[in-house]
Amino acid sequence: MFYYVYVLQSRKDNKLYIGFTTDLKSRFKKHVDGKVRATFYRRPLKLIYYEAYKDEKIAHERERQLKNGKAHTTLKKRLKSQK
């Protein structure tokens, strides 16, 4: 089983949402369908980045890193340079 850390971008306000799941396809569909309260009003959304891990603890730690501090800043710079 894999654990995914993913980043969605709102096409409405360009803000990022960072999440964690074991089923990326299903979770993304829930976001798109408006079944996730945190992103309901920010639709439409696009999946712009994800990482896969075999260890749940490492994946949760990476999610925490991407939501805060230097890793968050680095992620935003990386995504901006890919445009």
ZIBEL-V567204 format. One line per field, one symbol per residue. ss: DSSP state (H for helix, E for strand, L for the rest). A space follows every 50 residues. Layout:
ss: ???
This chain:
ss: LLEEEEEEEELLLLLEEEEEELLHHHHHHHHHLLLLLLLHHHLLEEEEEE EEELLHHHHHHHHHHHHLHHHHHHHHHHHHHLL
